[in-house]
Amino acid sequence: MDATSRSEPDLAARLGAMRYLLILLIQRLDADQQVKTADLMAGVQADWAALAPDIAEGQLLDQVFRETLDILQIAAGGKRDMPA
């Protein structure tokens, strides 16, 4: 199957691919000690806590922060939602 015969991937496939690549990059950066996953998680948690409780689109932002922490947890080797 060549690139011209493939149909356009759906949004879920694209998001899954981006999530996979992001996790892979974070793991490599952490392994090379260029960035520590724990530091990224602490920064995300601090940013989330600093949001005003009545901020517009707060529900969406909560989902974004939860997903971000989930991705970082997977990259840190904790929660696994992909085959090893």
C-alpha positions as CSV (number, residue, x, y, z in Angstrom):
1,M,0.0,0.0,0.0
2,D,1.5,3.3,-1.0
3,A,0.8,6.8,0.4
4,T,-1.5,7.7,-2.5
5,S,-3.8,4.7,-2.1
6,R,-4.4,5.3,1.7
7,S,-7.5,7.0,2.8
8,E,-7.2,10.1,5.0
9,P,-6.7,8.9,8.7
10,D,-9.5,9.9,11.1
11,L,-9.0,12.3,13.9
12,A,-8.7,9.6,16.5
13,A,-5.8,8.0,14.6
14,R,-4.1,11.3,14.2
15,L,-4.5,12.1,17.9
16,G,-3.3,8.7,18.8
17,A,-0.2,9.0,16.6
18,M,0.6,12.5,18.1
19,R,0.2,11.2,21.6
20,Y,2.5,8.2,20.9
21,L,5.2,10.4,19.4
22,L,5.0,12.9,22.3
23,I,5.4,10.1,24.8
24,L,8.3,8.7,22.9
25,L,10.0,12.1,22.7
26,I,9.5,12.8,26.4
27,Q,10.9,9.3,27.3
28,R,14.0,10.0,25.1
29,L,14.6,13.4,26.6
30,D,14.2,12.0,30.1
31,A,16.6,9.1,29.4
32,D,19.2,11.6,28.0
33,Q,18.6,13.7,31.2
34,Q,17.8,16.7,29.0
35,V,14.5,17.0,30.8
36,K,13.0,15.2,33.8
37,T,9.5,14.0,33.5
38,A,8.9,14.7,37.2
39,D,9.8,18.3,36.6
40,L,7.4,18.5,33.7
41,M,4.6,17.0,35.9
42,A,5.3,19.4,38.7
43,G,5.1,22.4,36.3
44,V,1.8,21.2,34.8
45,Q,0.3,20.7,38.3
46,A,1.5,24.2,39.3
47,D,0.0,25.8,36.2
48,W,-3.3,23.9,36.7
49,A,-3.5,25.0,40.4
50,A,-2.8,28.6,39.4
51,L,-5.9,28.8,37.1
52,A,-8.7,31.0,38.4
53,P,-11.6,28.8,39.5
54,D,-14.0,30.8,37.3
55,I,-11.9,30.8,34.2
56,A,-13.8,30.6,30.9
57,E,-13.7,27.1,29.4
58,G,-12.6,25.7,32.8
59,Q,-14.0,22.3,32.1
60,L,-12.1,21.9,28.9
61,L,-8.9,23.1,30.6
62,D,-9.4,20.5,33.3
63,Q,-9.6,17.8,30.6
64,V,-6.5,19.2,28.9
65,F,-4.5,19.2,32.2
66,R,-5.7,15.7,33.1
67,E,-4.7,14.4,29.6
68,T,-1.3,16.1,29.9
69,L,-0.6,14.5,33.2
70,D,-1.7,11.2,31.9
71,I,0.7,11.4,29.0
72,L,3.5,12.4,31.3
73,Q,2.7,9.5,33.7
74,I,2.9,7.1,30.8
75,A,6.2,8.6,29.7
76,A,7.5,8.3,33.2
77,G,6.9,4.5,33.1
78,G,3.9,4.5,35.4
79,K,0.5,4.0,33.8
80,R,0.6,2.0,30.6
81,D,-2.1,2.2,27.9
82,M,0.1,0.9,25.1
83,P,1.9,-2.4,24.6
84,A,5.4,-2.4,26.0
